[in-house]
Amino acid sequence: MLLFAALVAGSVFFALHTFFQQADQPVSVAASYGLALMRQDYAKAYTDLDSQATINIVCPVNQQSFTTLATSADTQYGTVSGWNIDPALQGNDPSHLTITVHRGDRNYQVHL
């Protein structure tokens, strides 16, 4: 029984690891980004952003400013408690996803 449980756990880990390593797939990138936010691993979340990422459309963001803003939001609004891909906001280009991030009693959209 213990061996069976270990095999199942190993299979699940391998499947999830393979899924999240497919960085060229928009949904896996969004999932990686959302999970990194929930773990407060802002350096990892930043790696899932485009090199031309901006905040509020006009302000370019680098890893340091992204981490500083996210940490500040944790303090002010609470940590990220969840996220979901918003299918209504996808448009015609499947490579662009909109996710809704849930932080405390606030929700905001991230366009990936």
C-alpha positions as CSV (number, residue, x, y, z in Angstrom):
1,M,0.0,0.0,0.0
2,L,2.8,2.4,0.9
3,L,4.6,1.6,-2.3
4,F,1.4,2.3,-4.3
5,A,1.0,5.6,-2.6
6,A,4.6,6.6,-3.3
7,L,4.1,5.6,-7.0
8,V,1.0,7.7,-7.3
9,A,2.6,10.7,-5.6
10,G,5.6,10.4,-7.9
11,S,3.4,10.2,-11.0
12,V,1.4,13.3,-9.9
13,F,4.6,15.2,-9.2
14,F,6.1,14.2,-12.6
15,A,2.9,15.2,-14.4
16,L,2.7,18.6,-12.7
17,H,6.4,19.2,-13.1
18,T,6.2,18.5,-16.9
19,F,3.1,20.6,-17.2
20,F,4.7,23.7,-15.6
21,Q,8.0,23.3,-17.5
22,Q,6.2,23.9,-20.8
23,A,6.9,27.6,-20.8
24,D,5.8,28.1,-24.3
25,Q,2.2,27.3,-23.4
26,P,0.2,30.4,-22.2
27,V,-1.9,28.5,-19.7
28,S,1.1,26.8,-18.1
29,V,2.9,30.2,-17.9
30,A,-0.2,31.7,-16.3
31,A,-0.4,28.8,-13.8
32,S,3.3,29.2,-13.0
33,Y,2.8,32.9,-12.4
34,G,-0.3,32.5,-10.2
35,L,1.3,29.8,-8.1
36,A,4.5,31.9,-7.6
37,L,2.3,34.8,-6.5
38,M,0.5,32.6,-4.0
39,R,3.9,31.3,-2.6
40,Q,5.1,34.9,-2.5
41,D,8.0,33.9,-4.8
42,Y,8.0,37.2,-6.6
43,A,11.4,36.6,-8.3
44,K,9.9,33.5,-10.0
45,A,6.6,35.3,-10.8
46,Y,8.6,38.0,-12.5
47,T,10.4,35.5,-14.8
48,D,7.0,34.6,-16.2
49,L,6.4,38.2,-17.4
50,D,7.4,39.6,-20.7
51,S,10.6,41.6,-20.8
52,Q,8.5,44.6,-21.7
53,A,6.1,44.2,-18.8
54,T,4.5,47.3,-17.4
55,I,2.4,48.3,-14.4
56,N,-0.8,50.2,-15.2
57,I,0.2,50.1,-18.9
58,V,2.8,52.9,-18.7
59,C,5.4,52.2,-16.0
60,P,8.0,49.6,-17.0
61,V,8.8,47.2,-14.3
62,N,12.0,45.3,-13.4
63,Q,12.4,42.4,-11.0
64,Q,13.3,44.7,-8.1
65,S,10.4,47.1,-8.6
66,F,8.0,44.1,-9.2
67,T,9.1,42.5,-5.9
68,T,8.9,45.7,-4.0
69,L,5.3,46.5,-5.3
70,A,4.2,42.9,-4.6
71,T,5.6,42.9,-1.0
72,S,4.0,46.3,-0.4
73,A,0.7,44.9,-1.6
74,D,1.0,42.0,0.7
75,T,1.4,44.4,3.7
76,Q,-1.4,46.7,2.6
77,Y,-4.0,44.3,1.2
78,G,-3.0,40.8,2.3
79,T,-1.3,38.0,0.5
80,V,-2.6,36.4,-2.8
81,S,-5.2,33.8,-1.9
82,G,-6.0,32.6,-5.4
83,W,-6.2,33.4,-9.1
84,N,-8.2,32.2,-12.1
85,I,-7.9,32.6,-15.9
86,D,-10.7,34.8,-17.1
87,P,-12.0,33.2,-20.3
88,A,-14.3,36.2,-21.0
89,L,-11.3,38.5,-21.5
90,Q,-9.1,36.3,-23.7
91,G,-10.0,37.9,-27.0
92,N,-9.0,36.3,-30.3
93,D,-5.3,35.7,-29.5
94,P,-4.9,32.5,-27.4
95,S,-1.3,33.6,-26.5
96,H,-2.6,36.4,-24.4
97,L,-4.4,35.5,-21.2
98,T,-6.0,37.6,-18.5
99,I,-6.0,36.3,-15.0
100,T,-7.8,37.7,-12.0
101,V,-5.7,37.7,-8.9
102,H,-7.4,37.5,-5.5
103,R,-5.6,39.4,-2.7
104,G,-7.4,40.0,0.5
105,D,-10.8,41.6,-0.3
106,R,-9.4,43.0,-3.6
107,N,-9.3,41.5,-7.1
108,Y,-7.2,42.8,-10.0
109,Q,-6.5,41.7,-13.5
110,V,-3.1,40.7,-14.9
111,H,-2.7,40.5,-18.7
112,L,-0.2,37.9,-19.7
